[in-house]
Amino acid sequence: IINNYLGGTQGGAVDKASPSGMHFRDSKRKVDYVLAYHYRKRLARHPAGAGSPEPTHGSASLALVSNGGTGKGCAELQRQDGGQYAPQERPRPPGVEVIELGPLDTLEEEKRLQREEYERNLVEVGLEIEKDPENKSQGLSFVRIHAPWQVLSREAELLKIKMPTKKMYEITEEGGILKTLNEIWCKLTKPLQPQVPQQENTNMKSLSYPFSREKIYLYNIKDKDTFFDNATRSRIVHEILKRISTKARNSTGIGTLIANNVYDAAYPLHDGEYEGQNDDMNERKLLYREWARYGVFYKFQPIDLIRKYFGEKIGLYFAWLGLYTEFLIPSSVVGIIVFLYGCITIEGDIPSKEMCDQHNAFTMCPLCDKFCDYWNLSSACATARASHLFDNPATVFFSIFMALWATMFLEQWKRLQMRLSYFWDLTGLEEEEVSFLSEHPRPEYETKLLQKKLKNKSITTENSNEVRCSLLFSLDEKEKLTWSDRMPGYAANFGLILFMIMLTFSAVFGVIVYRITTAAALSFSTNETTRSNVRVTVTATAVIINLVVILILDEIYGAVAKWLTEIEVPKTEKTFEERLILKAFLLKFVNSYAPIFYVAFFKGRFVGRPGHYVYVFEGYRMEECAPGGCLMELCIQLSIIMLGKQLIQNNLFEIGIPKLKKLFRKLKDERTEPKEMDTNQSKDPQQWDLDYILEPFTGLTPEYMEMIIQFGFVTLFVASFPLAPLFALLNNIIEVRLDAKKFVTELRRPDTVRAKDIGIWYNILSGIGKLSVIINAFVIAVTSDFIPRLMYQYAYSQNGTMHGFINHTLSYFNVSHLKAGTQPENSPFAQDVLFCRFKDYREPPWSQNQYEFSKQYWAVLSARLAFVILFQNLVMFLSVLVDWMIPDIPKDISEQIKKEKSVLLDFFLKEEHEKLKLIESFIARDKQKHKSGIKGERIRAASFCQFNRCRKGSFASFSSQHTEV
């Protein structure tokens, strides 16, 4: 079945590794894919004095597998296979005692049989493989796979891969002022362009068409070995590996085999080293020099080269990340201007001046029971002045600006995505190709479906293996898992997600309890400095605790989301990815923003009033906002969590964790593999050895997730922190190069995946953009003092200014109404204070409805709600207007797509016409030859007749002979 295993004597001539590390040992066939596995041999015991044990299975120095003919190697293989498949029937060598198989040996034997069957199936579909010799008792071995032209062309036609044809057509450029501006922009940004090979004539584009062997004359095939690039070749082999199955354990595809530890890894090779003194330039080295170094942070990304090397899906991610980073530049500039506006106008802010004025002497009610004394509002002067930096009229403008910014960003991304789709030949991505790639069932789904059929048929143990094998290859596409089959998974998903959300809320509540109890404990301190800095100490430590909890729960939630999606058993990879993203985003969204939501909308809302406070745990008062409002604390909370997540999770974790995993895997391999001399191992490690050490690629979900969460920080609460876009910009400048370096130097080469868009992430971005409008409206209306100030200035102020605003927002309380046991102890001001003030709109104690909500409270509340409705509708209308004004498809791209269809049709007609003319010329020439042949036969027949008459032959004999002629 598998031919051309070379014995030790036969393989001597080709026993050296390929010099490039990218080819088979014949240095001709390119390695398109690599399978890696660990093996462990069963040793035989010799009789006493026979020497050291040797493996029972002989190993060749080199194994080449192809579709060649049978010969000596085949006979040897069959003999070896006979020994491997039925070791008990194998003739026992003299002097060797065979050991009975233990549990580990049985498992290893089963894995070996699965590998042999899988590799035979690979050869049957046309692939060529080369295996490493297993000349140690245990160790790591590689199976290298090469796809010949016949396999590549067949699979490219099946996958409908678009390939360039012979036809080139000109791209029509926009004229007028846009062309002039574009030329100026290109000249200005020329130093920022990466030094990568560009197409000679950028105005010409090759016409692409799905590959077809019947129409092979359409394509510009100069060399069959280089017609399909490395990324396309590995993609084709990966598709074959995914669908090849084995009968053992009903394994479908390489994914199931890796999950069952039959193979350790499967990956395509990088294009060589990314560093080195040699002058051989490859795409990986070029990407490292021009993209994956921090020294080139100022340059644009070589998106086309990224797409060529890593595939469309990863190319779209980096294109999206680049556009997002570029859009952060104008928002950062506006945010800095808003912040500077707050700094400039802080001296002219009347409310903060009144709060800092010592002569006003607003005596405030105690902040805690018994141990806290009455205090002067002027002591909170610093907090009030700092709050003005973020709580000023400019923040309202900035909120509107950021809402429109988010809309414009999404619209611009749609346009860029369409432009990339055109130049990357994704505009005509056929539905058949999409359905073939996305509707192909996952191995786990097929296994679950097979288990269901086995259960329904009540298979006995005697004939279960045969029936399993027959069912595995007879699964009907119409058969699927029903709602009842999925119900346990759905129930587990609902219950665990609800539990995780409650766990997040519990963590937030735990931090609230910490703040309340710590504030109370610090208030008992005899140190004056400690008591005066209670609020700052509690706020800072609570935010740090929140950050640590968020980082820990983020890692837990990522693993839980993946497990929940697996037990749900989605049918296709696309469905699996979308459900995983939704679960992970929901959990991480709640985890990241729950503490911020609490400070923004709940803190200080349910504290009660003096004489009637709300208590928790029978003695601890609910925490209040600072005298300047909760907006400043919201700003601190948002900035520390955002910066902490970016610094620790997005940067330190991304750098440190892969290095630790790599070190751990290396130490594990060194510990498990015995120190044996490998005579066949080359001194220099090959490319597959170097790539195996790298970290496996696990998908783009973590990369997108951290950017989406950051996008939420930038848009959702931007009214409280205008500098958020600036910090996001600084982080992303590093993030782009960090991700680039990770993909080029620290990860195995990912399988190339074709994608037309960024998928469900766009819907999440759009949802966050719409949610940000509502949240910012409530932050401005509820959390900040913008509406109360506006109401006072235009409704209650006697002279239309802000003078008297602080006094207007403070209510009176008769200290004699304090509950027994809550009055301040040992207060020097107790005899002098009759009334204390607290921040709220309530009736004074001399009113009939004392301490009830006043008319001003209801007026301000109505104004808050009215502002939310007005702000939301205005911004939504402007967003829709921007969406309508900016077309999703650029005009020039729309025209080019129409032109491409027309050129393609003309090209087909021309080629078919030339083909038809060629066929007609062949037919005409054939007819002409046929006619000339008949005429010659008749002349020869006439001469033959005359010859017969001269010979006095009969007419009958001539007739018969003429008929034969």
N, C-alpha and C positions, 0 to 999 in steps of 0.2 A: 504493500500500500504506500509506504514512504520509501523512496529510493535514494540511492547515491549516498549512503553512509560510507565514509571513507575510513578504512582501518588505519592503525598507527603507521604502517609502512606506506600506505597510499597517500596519506595526508602530509607527509613530510615536506613536500615541495611547496605547499601552500599553508604552512603552519604559522606563518608570521601574520601579525595583525596588519590591517590596512593602514598605510601611512597617514591618511587623513582622519581616520577614526569615524568616517561617515559612510564607509562602504563595506561590503563583504570582504573576506580575505583575498578574493580574487582581484580586488581594487577596481572592479568594473560595476558591479551591481550596487546600487545605492540602498542604504538602510533607511526604510521608510517608517518603521515602527519597531519598538523594543518591548519584549515581555521579560520581566525579571521574577525569579522565584528562588527560594531557599530549598535546598535538598538535604536529605539526611540518609545516608546509605546504611543498609543492614549488613553487619559484618559477619563473616563466617569464622568459626574457631577451628584451627588446625590441631591435629593431635600433638601431644607433647613433643617438643623438640623440632617441630616443623617450621618454626620461625614466627614472624609477626603475622597477624591476621591480614587478610586481603578481602576486598569486596567480592561478593558473590557475582555481581554483575560486572562484566568487563566494560570498560569505557574506551571509546575511540578518542584519539587525540583531536579529531575534528569531525564535525558532522555537518554535511551540506545536504539540504533537502530541496529538491526541485521536481519538476515533472518529467525527468529524464527516463530513459528506458531501463529495463531490468538488467541485472548482471550479477557479478559476484557480491557487490555490496548489498543487493536486495536479498540474496540468499542468506547472507550473514545476519541481516536484520530480522528475517523471518525466524531464523534460529534463535536470535536474541529475544525477539518478541515471544517466541514460544516459551522461553525460560521465564520471561517477565510476567506473562499473563497466567502461566500455570507453573509456578515455581516448584510445586510438589512433583510434577511429572518430568522436570528437567533432569537429565542424567547427572548424577553426582560425581564430581571429579574425585579421583583417588586421594584418600587421605584428608578429605574435607568433611567436616560434620556440619550439617545445616541446622541453624538455630530456629526454633519455632517462633512464629511472629508474635510479638507482644502488642499491647494496645497502641503504642506509639508507632510501631512498625506497620501495623495494619492501616492506621490513618495515613502514614506516609506512602504506603503502597497504593492506597486508594487515590491519593492526590496525583501520584505519578501516572497511574492509569488514565485519570482524567486529562492530565496534560498531554499524554500521548494521543488520546482520542481527539482532543481539541486541535492539536497540531496536524493530525492526519486530515481532519476536516478542512483546515486552512489550506493545505496542499491541494485537496480535491477541488476547491473553488479557484485554484490557479495561482495562489501565492507561493513564493519561494522563501524558505526559512533556513537559517544557519544557527546551529546550537553550539554552545560552549561545552567543552568536555567536562564531565563530572569526575575529576581525578583526585578528589579529596573525600574524606569520610563524610563531611558535611560542609556546606558553604553556599555561596551565592552564584547563580548561573543566569545567563541571558539567552533569550531566543530573539534573533534579529530577523525582521520580516522585510522582504522586498516584493513590490508589486510590479510585474512586467507590463508591457504595453497593452497586451490583450485584456488584462484585468482592469487596468486604468481606464481604457476606452469603454469597456463594458459598463463599469460602475459609474463613470462620468455621464454616460447616456442615461443610466437608471436614475441618477440623482439630479439630472437636468442641470449640470454645472455649466454656466455660461463661460465660453471661451472666445478669445478674439478671432475674428475672421480676417480674410485678406483685405477687406474693404476698409478704407479710412475715409472719414468725412470731416469737413471743417466745422468748427464750433463758431457760431455767429456771436460776436461780442456786442455788448451794448454800446451805442454811440453817444455822441453829445457830451454833456457835462459829466455824466457818470463815468464815462471812459477816461476823461481827463483826471477826475478825482482818483480813480483807481490807479492810474499810472503814477500820480504824485504819491499816493499811499505806498505803492510798491517800492518806489525809490527811497522814501523815508524809512521804511521798515526792512530794507535790504540787509543791514547789519544784524537784524534779529532773525533772519531766515536760517534754518539749519543747513549745513553743507552736506546735502544728500543728493544722489544722482536724480536729475529731473529729465522728463521727456524732452527730446530735442526740439520738437515743435509742439508747444503747448496748445496751439490753436487747432490741432488735429486730434481726433479721437478714433480709436479702433472700434469698429462695429462688432458687437458681441452677440452670440447666439448659443442656445443650449446645445451641448455637444451631441452629435449624432454620427454614428459610424456610416450610415448610408450617405450622409452629406459631408464626408470627410474632405472632399475636394474644396469645401468652402473655407477651411481653416488654414491659417498660415503656419504649417507644421514644417519647421526647418530641421528640428532634431527631436525625435520621439522621446529621448531621455530628458530633455529640458522643456518640452511643451507644457507639461503640468509642473508647476513649481512645487517646492518642498511642502508648503502648507496644504496645497490641494492633494498631493499624494498621501500625506498623513491623514487627511480628512477621509479620503476614500478607504484607506486601510482600516481606519477606526470604525467606519460604518459597517465594514465586513466583520470586524471583530465583535461588534455589538449584536449581530444577528446570527452568528454561528453558534450552534448549540451542541451539547453533549448529552448522551443518554444517562450517564451516571449522575445521580442526584438531581436529574431534570434541570441541569444548568443551562440557562439561555444567555449567551453573551458573555463578554469578558468581565462585565461588572459583577455578575453573580460569582464567577470564578475568583475574582479578587476578594469579594465578600466572604467566600468560603476558604480563603487563604490557600487556594490552589496556586495562584500567582500573587506575588507581592505588589507588583506595579505594572502598568502599561502606559507608555508615553512615547511621543515622537521626539526625535533628537533636535537639540539646538544646532545651529549652523556652524558650530565650532566655538573656540574660546573667544571671550569678549576682551581679554587683555593679553598682552604678549608683545614681544619685540619683533615677531615676524611680520613681514609686509603683506601677508595674505589677508585681504580685506573681505569680510563677510557681513551679512546683514545684521547679525547680532553685535559684532564689534562696532559697526556703524551706528546702530541704535544706542550703544553705550556711550560712544564719544559725543554724539550730537543730541542726546535726549536724556539718558539715564544717569547724568552726573549733576551734582549741585552747582558746579561751575558754569553750567549753561542754562541757569534758571531764567535768564532774560530772553532766551530764544523761544520762537514758536515751536510747537510740536510737529514732527514729521508724520502727520496723520496717515498719509498714503503708505508710507513705509511700515508704520505700526499695523495698519490693516493688512498689508501684504504678508507680514511676518506672523502676526497673532490671529488674524481673521477679522471678519466684519464686526462681530459682537464686542470684542475688546476694543477695536478701533472706534466704534460708536461711543463706548464708555469714555475713552480719553478725549474724544471730540466734545462730548457733553461737559466733561470736567473742565476742559479748556475754555469753552464758551461761558460756563458758570463763573470761572475765575475772572475772565475778562469783564463780565457784567458786574462783578463786585467792585471794580475800580470806580465807576461813577457813583455807585451807592456809598462807597467809602468816603469819597470826596464830599458828598452832600451830608453824610453823617458827621464828618469833621466840622463842616460849616455850622451845622446845628449845635454841636457841642461848643464850638467857639462862640456862637451867639449867646448861649447860656452863660459862658464865662464873662463875656463883655457886659451883659445886662444885669449881672448879679448885684452890682452896686446900686443899680436903680430900681431894684425890686422892693416895692413898698411893704408887702407882707413880711418878708424876711427882716427888713429894717425894724418893723414894729416888734417882731419877735425878739430881736436882739437888743431892743431899747430897754435899758435898766430902769428907766423912770416909769414904764407902764406897770411893772410889778404885778403881773398876772400870777396869783398864787394858785398852783395846781393841786388837785387832790392826790393823795398818796398812791404810788404805783403798786404797793402791796400792803397786806394787812399787818398791823402791829409794828413791824420793824422798819417800815418806810415812812419818812416824814413828808410834810408838805414841801413843795419845791417851787422855784421860780421858773417861769417859762423861758426866760432869757438864757438859762443854762443850756437850752437846746439850740442855741444860736447856730453852732457849726453844722448841725444836721439840717436845719432849715436852709442855710445857704447852699449846702451841697445838693439838696433836693431840687433847687432851682436850676441846676445844670441840666437836669433831665425833665423837669416839670415846668415847661414854658410853652408859649404858643407855637414855637417852631416845631415841637415834637408832633403836633397835629398835622402840620404840613408834611413832615417826614413820614408819618404813617400813611398818608394818602400817596405820597411819592413811592414808597416801598410796595404798596399794593399794585400800583401801575407798573412798577419795575418788575414785579413777579410776572405780571401778564405779558409784558414785552419780552421778558426772558424766555417764557414758554413759546411765544409766537416766533421769536428769532430762532429758537431751537428747532421748531418744526420746519422752518425754511432751510436751516443748515442741514438738517436731516434729509430733506428732499434733495438738496444739492449733492450731498455725499452719496445718496442712493443712485443718483443719475451717473455720477462719475465712477462709482463702484459697481455699476451694472446690477443694481438691486431694484430698479423701478419695474422691471418686468419679471420679478421673482414669481414664477408660476405658482398657482394655488396647489398644483400637484406636488411640487417640490416641498412646499410648506407642509402639506398634509402628510407627505411621506416621512418627513423628519419629525413632525410634531405628533402625528397620530400613531406612530409605531409604539406598541405597548411596552411598558417597562418590564424588565425581567421579574421584578417582585410581583407585579400585577399578574403576569402569566403564571407564576408559581402559585399565587393565591387562587387563581381560577382553576388550575389543575388540582389543587387540594380539594376544592369544592366538588369537582367532578368525581374525584376518587371517593369522597365521602358519600356522594349520592349513589355511586355504583356499589358501595359496600364491598370493596375489594378485599379478598382474603390475603393473608400473608404469603401463601404459596405462589400465587401467580401475580403478585402485585407489581413486580419489576417489569414483567412483560407488558402488562396493561398500562402501566405508567408511561412506558416508552411509546406505546401506540397512541395514548391520549395526548402526549406532549406534541406529537406531530400532526394531530388531527383536531387541534383547537379551532373552533369556528369563530370567525370575526364577529358573528352576531351574538355569540355567547359573551356575557359580561356579568360583573358583580352587581347584584341588586341592592336596593336600599336596605333590606334586612341583613345582607352580608356586611354592609358598611356601618350598620347602626352601632356596634360596640366601639368602633373607632371614632364615630361622631360624638358619641356620649363621652368618651374619654377626652376628646378635644374640648368639648364644651365645659366639662367639669374642671379640667386642669387649667384651661385659660382663665376661667373665673377664679380659680384658686390663686393663680399667679397674680392676677390683678388685685385681688384682696391682699396678697402678700405685699405688693407694692404700697397699697394704702396703709397697711399695718406698719411698714417701715417708715412712711411719712408720719404716721401718728406717733410712732416711737420717738422720732426726732422732735416732734412737738412736745411730748412729755419731757424729754431731755431738756428742752429749752425752758419749759415752765419750772421744772424742779431745780435746774441749775441757777436760773435767775433768782429763785427764792432762796437757795442756799447761799449764793454770793451776797444777797442782801443782808444776811445775818453777819457778814464779816465785820470785824472791827477796824479793818484797814480802810481808810477813806478813799484811797485810790482805787481799790477793788470795787467798792460800792459805786463810785462815780462812773466806772467803765463796765458796768454789768451788761448793758445792752450790746456794746461792741464785742465783748468777749463771747457772749452767748451766740450772737449772730454769726461770728466768724467760725467758731468751733462747730456750730450746727451745720453750716454750709459744707464744711470739710467732711463731716460725718455723712451728710447727704451724698456728696461726691463719691466717697468710698463705697457706700451702699449701692449707688447707681452702677459703678464700674463692676462690682461683684455680680449684681443681679443681671447686668447685660450679658455677661458670659454664660450665666446659668440659663437665661431665657433663649439665647441662641441655640444651645444644645437641646433644650426642651422643645422649641419650635420644630427643629429637625426631626426629633423623635415622634412628635405628634403627627407630623405630616407623613412619616413612614407608616405608622399604624393605620392611617387613613387609607393607604394603598391607592393613590391616584393612578390613573391609567397611563398617562403619557408624561414624558419629561417636562413638557411645557406646563401641564397642569400641576405637576409636583412643584416646579419652581415658583409658580404664581402663588400657590397655597402656602408654601414655606415663607415667601416674602411677606404675604399678608399677616401671617401669624407672628413672625419675628418683628415686623414693623409695629403691629398693635401692642405687643408686649414692651418693646423698647421705647415706643412713643409714650406710653403710660409711665414707664419707669423714669424716663428722662425729664418729663414735664410735670409730673404730679407735684413735686415740691414747689415748683414755680407757680403752678395754678393755685396752690394753697396760699402762698404769700400774696398773689395778685388779687384773689377774689374772696378768700375766706378769712384770712387773718385779720383780727380786729373787728369783725362783723358781728360776732356773737359773744361779746365780753360783758354785756349788760351795762349797768351804770353804777355810780357810787351808791352804796346802801342796798344795792340789789345786783351784785355781780354774779356771773355764772362760774361755778366751781367744778373742777374735775378732781377725782380722788379725795373728796371731802377735805378741802383745805387749800388747794392750789387754784388760783384764779387763771382764767383763760388769758393768754398773752394778748397785749395790745400793740397797735402800730406805734411807731415813733411819733413824737409831736409834729414832725414835718410831713407825716404820712408814710404809707407803706411803699411808695414808689422807689424811694432810695434803697430800702431793703430788697425790693424786687430786683433792682439794678445790681446790687451786690450778689444776690443769689444767682442771677442769670449769668453774670460775668464769670464768677468762680466756677460754676458748673460747666459752662461752655469752654472756657480756657483750660480747665482741668481735663475734660474729656478729650479735647484736641491734643493737649500736650502728652497726657499719659496714655490714653487708649489709642488715639490715631497715630501717634508717633513712636513713643517708647515701646508699646506693645507690638507694633508692626515691625520694629527693628529687632527687639529683643527676643520675642517668642520664636520666630523662625530660626534664629541662631541657636537658641536653646534646644529646639527640636532636632535640628541638624546635628548638634553635638551629642544629644542623647542617642539618636539613631546610629551615629558612628561608633559610640562606645558600646552600644548593644551588639552591633555587628562584630566588633573586635572581641567582645566577650564570648559570643556564641560560636564564632568560627575558630577551629583549632589552628594552632601555629604549625601548618604543614607547608612544605615546599611545593609550589605549583610550577612544574617545569614548563608548562605551556603558556603560562601567563606572561604577557609582554611587560617589559620594565615600565614603560610609560602607560598611564591609565588611558583607556580609550574614552571616546565621547559618551558612550552609554554608561561607563563607570562614573564619569563626572556628573552626568545628569541624574543618576540614581541617588546620589548623595543629596541632591537638591530637594527642597520641600515640594510636595505634590500640590498642584493647583486645585483649589476647592470651589472655585466659582467667583463671580463678581458680586454676589449678594453682600458680603461684608464691606466691599469698597463703596457700593452704592448706598448702603445703609448709613454709614458714617456721614456721607455727604448730605443725605436726605435729612438726617437729624440736625445737621448743621444748618441746612436750609430752613428748618423750622425755627432754630434759634435766631436766624437772621430776620425772618419775616413775622413770626407769631407775636413776639413781645418787643418788637423794635421800638415801640413808643417809649419804653422804659430804658432802653440802652442803645442810643444812636451809634455807638462805636462798634456794635456787633459786626457790621459788614467789614470794617477795617481789620478786626482780628480774624475774621473768616478769610479775608484776602491774604493776610500774612501766612496763615496756616496753609492755604491752598497752594501758594507758591512753593512751599516745601513739600506739600502732599503730592503734587504732580510728579516731582522728581523722585520722591520716596517710592511711590507706586511704580514708576518707570524702572527704578533700580531693582525693585523687588521682582518685577516681571522678567527683567533681562538677566539678572545675576543670581537670584535666590530661589526662583521657582523653576520647576520643570516646564518645558514648553507646553502650553495648553493646546488642546485640540481645537482646530479652527472651526468656528460655528458661523454660519450665515444668518444674518438677522437684518430685518428691514428697519427696525426701530429699537428703542430701549425698553419696549414692552410695558409692563404694568407700572414701572417706575414713573412714567409720564402721568398716569392717572393719579398716583400718590402725590406727585408734585403739584398737579392742578388742584387736588383736594386741599393740600396745605395752603396754597395761595388763596383759595376761597375762605378757608377757616381763619386765615390771618386777618382778613378784613373784619370779621366778627370779633375776634379776640382783641385786636387793637382798638376797636370801637369801645369795648367794655373797659379796657385798660385806661383809656383816656377819660371815659365817662365815670367809672366807678373808683378806680385806684388813684388817679391823679386828682388834683384840686382844680383842674381846668374849668369844669362846669360850675362849681361853687363860686369861683372867682368871677366867672362871666355873669352869673346870676346876681352877685352882689354889686358888680360895677354898673349894671344896666337896670336893676330892679330895686335894690335896697340902698345904694349909696346916695347920700344927699347931694354931693357935688360931682358925681360921675367918675370918681377916682377910686383907688383901692384903699384909701385911708379908712381905718376902722374895720378892715376885713377880719383881722385876728379876733378882735372883740366880738364880732358878729358870729363867728363860728364856735365860740366857747359858751357853754351853758353854766348856770349857777347851781351850786348844791350847798344846802345847809349842813354844816358839819355835825350838828346835833342829831341829824337823822342817820348817822353812821350806826351800824349794828354794834351791839356790845361785844367787846373783845377784838374789834377790828380797828379801833382808833390807834393812832401812832403813840407808842410808848416813849416816855422821856423826851417829848418834843418841846423845844424852847419856844415854838410859835403857837402852841396849843391854845393859850389864853388870848392871843391877839387875833386868831383867825376865826371869823364867823361863817364866811362863805369861801368855798374853794371852787375852782373852775375845772371843767372837763370838756373835751372836744366832742360835741354832738349838738344837734338841733333839738332841744327839749325845753319845755315850759319851765320858768323859774319856780323856786319853792313858794313864792308869794302868790302864785297863780292858783285859780280854782282847780285846774287839772295839772297839778304840779308833777313835774318830771315826765309828762306825756310828750309824745312827738309834737313839735310845733308846726305851724303852717309853713314856715320856711323849709322844714324837712320835706314835706310833701311837694312843695314847689320845686325844690332842688331834685328830688327823686323823679318828678315828671320831666324835668329838663334833661336829666341823665338818660332816661328811656327815649325821649324824643331825639336826643343827639345820636344815640345808637342807631335808631331807625334811619335818620337822615344820613348819617355817615355811611352806613352800610349800603343804602340804596344809591347814594351818589357815587361811591367808589365802584360798586358793581356795575353801574351804568357806564362809568368811564372805562372800566375794564372791558366790557362788551364792545364799547366803541373802538377801543384800541385793537381788540381782536378782529373786528369787522374791517377796520381800515388797513390792517396788515394782512395781505394774502398769505395763505399757508404755503403755496408753491410760488417761488420767484418767477416773474414773467419770462425771463430768458430761459430758465430751466424748462418751463412749460412748453415754450416754442421748440427747444432742442429735443424734448421727448417726442413731440409730433414729427419733427424733422427726422429723428432716428427711425421712427416707424415707417416713414415714407422711403427713406434710404434703404432700409431693410427689405421692404417690398420690392423696390426697383432692383436691388442686388439679387434677390431670389429669382425674379423674372429673367434677369439677364443671364444668371448662371444656368437656370433651367433651359433658356432659349439656346445658349451655347451648347449645353448638353444634348438638347434635341437635335440641333444642327449636326453635331458630331455623330449622333446615332443615325440620322438620315444619310449622312455621307458614307457611313459604314454599310448601310443597307444598299445604297445606290451602287457602291463599289462591288458589293457582293453580288447584286443582280447582274452587273455588267460582266463580272467574271463568269457567272452562271450562263449568261447568253452566249458569250464567246466560247464557253466550253461546249454548249449544245451545237453551235454552228460548226465547230471543229469536228465534232463527232459525226455530223451529217456528211461532211466532205470525206472523212475517212470511210464512212459507210458506202458512199457512192464509188469511190475508188476500189473498195473491196468487192463491190458488185461487178464492176467491169473486170476485175481480176478473175472472179469466179466464172464469168461468161467466157472469158478467154480460155479458161481451164475446162470449158464445156461442162460446167456443173449445172445441176437442176435448179429451176427457179424456187422450188420448195426449200431446198437446202439454203439458198440465199435468204429467203424469207425468214426462216428460223434463225439464221445467224443475225439478220438485221434486227429482228425482234430482241434478241439478246443484247445487241449493241444499244 
